[in-house]
Amino acid sequence: MVRGSPYNSSSFDDAFRIGPALIGDCRAGLSNTRVLPDSDVLICDPTATIPSRHVLATAAAQNYGLSTYRIRQPFDFAGRTGTIKLDMDLTNNGLGGWPALILAQDPSAAPSFDWQERGSGPRNGIEIEFGTGWCNTPQTMEVIVYTFADYLQTAFVPSFDCGIPHATTAPGALNHVEVYVTQRHVEVWTSDTSPDGLTFPHQQLLWAGDVALPFSRGYVSLAVRNHATLKYWLGSAAEVRWDNVGFDGPVVTGWQDVSAPDSLGAYQGISGCTMSGSTCQWEGDVIPQYPDDSGRVECANTTCTYDSQGRNVGYVVPNVDENVAPVTLPFSGLSPGGATRARLVLAAIYPWFAWNGVNYPPTHLELRFRVNGGAWHDRFITDAEANAFTDFSPDLGGAGAGAGLLNQAIDLDAAELRAGDNSIELLAAGTWTGSYRVMVTGADLVLDQGP
């Protein structure tokens, strides 16, 4: 699981801050309460509309935040039509949150899209965003599809014509989703909302299109987007319920995938307001008490810092000239024997802003690393990765990238790894100012040990 949002930090104590999520019904002793990382993705008991235990996933990161859940088992659809199926709550709000499904060539840590979420997609892949209402009608859904080729984004946006296919949704209830994939064609089918989690009416084709995927084996991820639920007075977090997730095809063997732990450092003080009284309340509690726009206005005029904790989940990487110890990422339980390829997978923020008059290219930026105390290696932003910073394609409405997360897969020398515990140290170089630093989150070591 990876949590993140695109923002820049000037403090070593501020690395992907995640506030609380106020969840609804889940299970005995864990319902209608606040949760923080690492307790913000839950297995919940059956409900009236979902007859089995299921996943409740939250995304409390604000302002283009997301939580991503990557299936470690690779999905192979070489020479055939691959099928991905799942049941999912497709309730959505374009200013709040919605679910997404991603297929990427590389194990991408936090795949997003640039306009308007301000993050990079995977290097190569496709994203299916279940996040637009049909004909501006509540509790309905269309899909937007994004494809990526060397990080360059192409968008397939529906016309919002009231006659095009759409699906109905309902909070806390499931739709059935089926995605059919070849390297040249993708189809997305969904049902209307199920009344009981067992029968799924009106399965229909919502999107079909020709694509040019340069891979036939990749990684499936599920994501919860949080555009800005607090800002738009929609709650403390976006949340989605999932069940029965799977895909077909051969069982791919000969791989390892080991995660570094999140930092999980506590920070004190979260957004609050006093409202009609003098006591500071957490904004996440205030919204359900004062749900209309007058509550939003009053809260904006009575802001305060509520005395409660959030969690950092990432790491701030020192610049090489700061005389600060490198960030150390620990990886346990590795068995590198026979590895033909090793990659460090992560999502990173780099302080490069085209709109701030920067006069050097993103390829000037560097993430230095060393494995198990060995020699330092220089890993500059590649030409392909630079596309995620400088893509001014019409699909982005004339807007450039560069304000968000960059998903990276960095090749390592497998000979530098050892059985058991490993460490990778990180420093940054080439940043344009000491005021902002590189940040990383969602670090995995991925080994290929077969053909």
Number of C-alpha atoms within 10 A of each C-alpha: 18 20 28 32 28 24 22 22 19 14 11 13 15 19 27 27 23 26 26 24 26 21 22 14 16 20 15 8 8 14 14 13 14 17 20 18 19 12 11 19 20 18 14 19 16 15 17 11 17 22 12 15 16 20 18 22 24 32 31 34 28 25 20 25 29 30 27 27 19 21 15 16 16 22 25 20 21 15 9 13 17 19 18 19 18 17 25 26 25 32 28 27 23 15 20 25 29 25 28 23 21 26 26 26 20 22 29 30 30 32 31 30 28 24 17 13 21 25 30 30 30 33 27 22 28 27 25 21 22 24 23 25 22 23 16 12 11 15 18 22 26 25 22 18 22 21 25 23 18 16 23 26 27 17 17 14 13 16 11 15 10 11 9 12 16 23 23 21 23 19 15 21 23 30 28 25 22 20 21 18 21 20 19 12 14 21 16 19 18 28 23 23 29 22 16 14 21 15 14 18 14 15 16 16 17 19 20 14 11 11 16 16 21 12 16 17 17 20 19 26 21 21 28 27 36 30 27 23 26 23 15 12 23 20 24 30 28 31 30 25 25 23 20 13 13 14 19 13 15 11 9 12 12 12 19 19 18 18 19 19 16 20 15 19 16 16 16 11 15 19 17 23 23 21 21 10 9 9 12 18 22 22 26 23 16 21 19 14 10 15 13 12 12 10 18 21 12 15 22 16 12 15 17 19 16 18 13 16 15 20 22 22 24 27 25 27 26 22 24 17 10 10 8 11 13 19 18 18 19 17 19 15 13 18 17 22 13 13 19 16 17 24 20 19 23 24 27 26 27 29 23 27 18 16 10 7 8 11 10 12 15 26 16 15 22 21 22 19 22 19 22 16 12 11 10 13 14 14 16 17 19 14 12 14 21 21 22 31 28 17 19 16 14 12 17 17 10 11 16 21 29 26 23 27 33 31 29 24 21 14 14 19 12 18 14 15 20 16 11 11 13 19 18 20 19 25 24 26 20 18 20 17 11 13 11 21 23 27 24 23 28 24 25 24 24 26 24 18 17 12 6
